[in-house]
Amino acid sequence: MTKTEQEKSFAGELYQPYDPALVAARDVTIHKLWDYNHLYPLKREERTAALRDLLGGMGANCVIEQPLFCTYGSNTTVGDNFYMNVNGKLMDSGKITIGNNVMLAPNVSLITEEHPQDAATRNQALEYAHPITLGDNVWLCTNVLVLPGVTIGENTVVGAGSVVTKNLPANSLAVGNPARVIRAVAGSDRR
């Protein structure tokens, strides 16, 4: 049985992002994003309803500030008490799974797509997608970039401007480009 291009993307295989079915799905997302990003910010109930229609799953008490960009939206699920500040990007050709009580500061980008390093393959307009998972209670500070295939463990904090290229363990403070764990999140961090 032949896989669809979306099934290939979810499997981490090379896929064709210009497949007509994927283009049509992105066109639907473009319309939904336009409507969401142009809602009056204080129309909170309308914004919540629009997000429920856009995302693949959304828990209770979730806020995503405008503007938002995502590739599909339907490939992203967020848990309870999720907050994403302005200029968030959810490049979700692969699955993005976000736990409960997660906070994303302004200009955070979660990118599941990557292109082949081999020029001949890349020139065929093929790409890969690898899932991203954020555990419960994660905080990504301003301008954090999370690259394809990364899992960030629960209670982890990633410092401003960091580029997360590899998995980060739970209960860690990570900073830098590439992000490196500098210490555990400790009881003394409560203030």
C-alpha positions as CSV (number, residue, x, y, z in Angstrom):
1,M,0.0,0.0,0.0
2,T,1.4,3.4,-1.0
3,K,1.8,6.0,1.7
4,T,0.4,9.5,1.3
5,E,2.8,12.3,1.5
6,Q,1.4,13.2,4.9
7,E,1.9,9.7,6.2
8,K,5.5,9.9,4.9
9,S,6.1,13.2,6.8
10,F,4.7,11.7,10.0
11,A,7.0,8.7,9.6
12,G,10.1,10.9,9.2
13,E,10.6,9.9,5.6
14,L,11.3,12.1,2.6
15,Y,8.0,13.6,1.4
16,Q,6.8,16.1,-1.2
17,P,5.4,19.2,0.5
18,Y,3.9,20.4,-2.8
19,D,1.6,17.4,-3.0
20,P,-1.9,18.8,-3.9
21,A,-3.5,17.4,-0.8
22,L,-0.9,19.1,1.5
23,V,-1.1,22.3,-0.5
24,A,-4.9,22.3,0.0
25,A,-4.6,21.6,3.7
26,R,-2.1,24.6,4.0
27,D,-4.5,26.8,2.1
28,V,-7.2,26.0,4.7
29,T,-4.8,26.9,7.5
30,I,-3.9,30.2,5.8
31,H,-7.6,31.2,5.9
32,K,-8.0,30.1,9.5
33,L,-4.8,32.0,10.5
34,W,-5.9,35.1,8.7
35,D,-9.2,35.1,10.5
36,Y,-7.6,34.3,13.9
37,N,-4.9,37.0,13.6
38,H,-7.4,39.6,12.6
39,L,-9.8,39.0,15.5
40,Y,-10.0,41.9,18.0
41,P,-7.7,40.8,20.8
42,L,-10.3,41.3,23.6
43,K,-12.8,38.9,21.9
44,R,-11.4,36.1,24.0
45,E,-14.2,33.6,23.5
46,E,-14.0,34.0,19.7
47,R,-10.2,33.6,19.8
48,T,-10.5,30.4,21.9
49,A,-13.1,29.0,19.4
50,A,-10.9,29.8,16.5
51,L,-7.9,28.1,18.1
52,R,-10.0,25.0,18.8
53,D,-10.8,24.9,15.1
54,L,-7.2,25.5,14.1
55,L,-5.3,23.1,16.4
56,G,-5.4,19.3,16.5
57,G,-6.2,19.4,20.2
58,M,-6.3,22.0,22.9
59,G,-6.7,21.7,26.7
60,A,-8.5,24.2,29.0
61,N,-7.3,27.7,29.7
62,C,-5.1,28.2,26.7
63,V,-4.0,31.5,25.2
64,I,-2.1,32.1,22.0
65,E,-1.4,35.8,21.4
66,Q,-1.6,37.2,17.9
67,P,0.0,37.0,15.5
68,L,0.5,33.3,15.2
69,F,1.9,31.3,12.3
70,C,1.6,27.6,11.8
71,T,2.1,25.3,8.8
72,Y,-1.1,23.2,9.4
73,G,-2.2,23.7,13.0
74,S,-4.0,20.4,13.0
75,N,-0.7,18.6,13.7
76,T,-0.2,20.5,17.0
77,T,-1.8,19.6,20.3
78,V,-1.4,21.6,23.5
79,G,-2.3,20.7,27.1
80,D,-4.1,22.7,29.8
81,N,-2.9,26.2,30.8
82,F,-0.8,26.7,27.7
83,Y,0.4,30.2,26.9
84,M,2.2,31.4,23.8
85,N,3.2,35.0,23.5
86,V,3.3,37.1,20.3
87,N,4.9,36.1,17.0
88,G,4.8,32.3,17.8
89,K,5.6,29.9,15.0
90,L,4.4,26.3,15.0
91,M,6.0,24.7,11.8
92,D,4.0,21.5,12.2
93,S,4.5,19.4,9.1
94,G,5.5,16.8,11.8
95,K,3.6,16.4,15.0
96,I,4.1,19.0,17.8
97,T,2.9,17.8,21.2
98,I,2.9,20.3,24.1
99,G,2.1,19.3,27.7
100,N,0.3,21.1,30.5
101,N,1.4,24.5,32.0
102,V,3.8,25.3,29.2
103,M,4.8,28.9,28.6
104,L,6.4,30.2,25.4
105,A,7.7,33.8,25.3
106,P,7.6,36.1,22.3
107,N,9.2,35.0,19.1
108,V,9.5,31.3,20.0
109,S,9.7,28.9,17.0
110,L,9.1,25.2,17.0
111,I,10.3,23.8,13.6
112,T,9.6,20.2,12.6
113,E,10.7,20.5,9.0
114,E,14.2,20.0,7.6
115,H,15.7,19.8,4.2
116,P,18.1,17.1,3.0
117,Q,21.8,18.1,3.2
118,D,22.4,16.4,-0.2
119,A,21.8,19.1,-2.9
120,A,20.5,16.7,-5.5
121,T,17.8,15.4,-3.1
122,R,17.0,18.9,-1.8
123,N,16.6,20.2,-5.4
124,Q,13.8,17.7,-5.9
125,A,11.9,19.9,-3.4
126,L,11.7,17.0,-0.9
127,E,11.9,17.5,2.9
128,Y,11.7,15.6,6.2
129,A,9.6,16.3,9.3
130,H,10.5,15.1,12.8
131,P,8.2,15.6,15.8
132,I,8.8,18.0,18.7
133,T,7.6,17.2,22.2
134,L,7.5,19.7,25.2
135,G,6.8,18.1,28.6
136,D,4.7,19.6,31.3
137,N,5.8,22.9,32.9
138,V,8.3,23.8,30.2
139,W,9.2,27.5,29.8
140,L,10.9,28.6,26.6
141,C,12.2,32.2,26.9
142,T,12.2,34.9,24.2
143,N,13.5,34.0,20.8
144,V,14.1,30.3,21.5
145,L,14.3,28.1,18.4
146,V,13.5,24.4,18.7
147,L,14.7,22.3,15.8
148,P,13.2,19.1,14.4
149,G,13.0,15.9,16.4
150,V,13.7,17.5,19.8
151,T,12.0,16.5,23.1
152,I,12.3,18.8,26.1
153,G,11.6,17.2,29.4
154,E,9.2,18.4,32.1
155,N,10.0,21.4,34.3
156,T,12.8,22.5,31.9
157,V,13.6,26.2,31.2
158,V,15.4,27.3,28.1
159,G,17.1,30.7,28.2
160,A,16.5,33.5,25.8
161,G,17.9,33.2,22.3
162,S,18.8,29.6,22.7
163,V,18.8,27.1,19.8
164,V,17.7,23.7,20.9
165,T,19.2,21.1,18.6
166,K,19.1,18.0,20.8
167,N,16.8,16.5,23.5
168,L,16.9,18.2,26.9
169,P,16.3,16.2,30.1
170,A,13.7,17.1,32.7
171,N,14.3,19.6,35.5
172,S,17.1,21.4,33.6
173,L,18.2,25.0,32.8
174,A,19.6,25.1,29.2
175,V,21.1,28.1,27.4
176,G,23.1,28.9,24.3
177,N,23.5,28.1,20.6
178,P,23.4,25.1,20.6
179,A,21.5,24.9,23.9
180,R,23.4,23.1,26.7
181,V,22.3,22.2,30.1
182,I,24.1,24.4,32.6
183,R,22.4,23.1,35.8
184,A,19.4,21.5,37.3
185,V,16.4,23.7,38.1
186,A,16.6,23.8,41.9
187,G,14.4,24.8,44.9
188,S,16.5,28.0,45.2
189,D,15.0,29.1,41.8
190,R,11.7,29.7,43.6
191,R,11.3,33.5,44.0
